[in-house]
Amino acid sequence: MIYPKIFNNFSYIINKKTSIAIIVWILFLIVGLNLFLLISFKYKYHVYDSYLGYIKKIDNSFYTIIYVPQNEISDLSESDLLVDKKEYSFKIINISEEYYTINNNLCYQVILDFNLSEKYLIENNIIEINFRKEKTTIFKEIKKGIKLWIS
């Protein structure tokens, strides 16, 4: 295929008049992309896992029982426990050997011990428990998502 001479002529390409609107849009795209990259590499935030648990009285002590997916059990001990935006120190008492199927996920029963306030200490009371993981960036989360997508 024979190309017209204007595509091979460097002086024609340099001296060509381009619409100012196109140049402005290209600059906006470049600045926006740079801003997104800067934020995705530098801004750090916490990731939260949320579970519903219930209170159970075992041997005259109140414990919280939650069901955790198999792949997230190892992350529990490294996380901070929050109930109603209040942080508690906790101890994992027991992880059951039996598994339960919840929404096609294998989950294990985990029994937690921590000092809840009196208003929650009612047998079979359902509470929302959040686990705050370590800080991460948008870029790290995108990498995790791509790894999950590929595998």
Secondary structure, DSSP 8 states (H G I E B T S, - for coil): ----HHHH-HHHHHH----HHHHHHHHHHHHHHHHHHHHHHH-EEEEEEEEEEEEEEETTEEEEEEEEEGGGHHHHTTSEEEETTEEE--EEEEEEEEEEEETTEEEEEEEEE----GGG-STT-EEEEEEEEEEEEHHHHHHHHHHHHH-
